[in-house]
Amino acid sequence: MICAFLLLGGLSGCSSSLDSATKASEAPSPAPATSSTPAPTSSTPPQPDLRRPKFADAPTRLQFSYPNLLQALAVDKVGNLFIGDWSPQGGRLLKLAAGETMPTVLPVTGLGGLCGITVSARGDIYALDSCSNAGSTLLKIPAGASKPIQLSPSLRAGAKDIAVDNNDNLYLICSNRFGVWVNKLAPGATTPTELSHAGLEYPTAIAVDAGNNLYLGGDNGKVVKYPIGSDTPITLPFNKLGNKGTVSRIAVDAAGTVYRLNTVFTEVNGATRGTSGVDALPSGESTPIALNFANILAQSDGIAVDDSGVYVITNGNRTYDPGYMVLLRRTQ
């Protein structure tokens, strides 16, 4: 209405106003304010290789000891440890429950002295008892049972070590003055199958990993792997220990790292003494890691690994050096 009135009066003020409004509407909008914060990127920090374990700087000596010789050690899938010991009064089977610090003696009677233990995926314990060149006994202790069942395969005298795979097949090393044998015993069988140990003249330790691959260790510290279904060994790159060194036990963790418990014997004042150490070979690597058990281990005959770390039992002397256990805690 105002514009119409101004136009009738011959005034041009409306046109000027319209021009100004048009120019104002066509003026460019001010640029948005910029931020000094850099835009986020999609890159992520490198993740650690969980296949390569890392450990504490030094092991912990667990606060329990025994007046007997500790000769066997195994761990089940939930972290319970089983320990075999020996004394002139007979043998015992001990259990250190996961998260506990003191073991209990299981009510398993009639043991002469366990020299090898392995635990199946379902929790059954298989044990070598009264091991000597005169003969050995193979026992099965079902999960939760207190009475062992004596299995009766025709094993050769001198059983040394035992392992079990995911299908409950047992693997054993037997040796005496007539030779050395690696046997496989299927569930329910009474006659073992003799396996090749090509690539290792005198095996002393045996293990099976989660994929049912077989490992043997023995002379001069050598460790070989037999992929499942193969008789052709793969030599793992552990260092040689010389003529006075041997592999006492082998363990393999869930990621495929192979742990070698080795013992080197020396003459001290006319007596032979053994000193043990542990090295680990992560899956796919060519250089083992020397674990720091220095000045801790006397001659040792048992190793077990789980998510907590590496457990080792050390033989003691009943009069002056009781057996004990140490744990090298895992930090990755």
Secondary structure by P-SEA (a helix, b strand, c coil): caaaaaaaaccaaaaaaaaaaaaaaacccccccccccccccccccccccccbbbbcccccccccccccccccccccccbbbbbbbbcccbbbbbbbcccccbbbbccccccccccbbbbcccbbbbbcccccccbbbbbbbcccccbbbbbbccccccccccccccccbbbbccccccbbbbbbbcccccbbbbbbbcccccccccccccccbbbbbbccbbbbbbcccccbbbbccccccccccccccccccccbbbbbbbbbbbbcccbbbbbbbbbbbccccccccccccccccccccccccccccbbbbbbbbccccccccccccccc
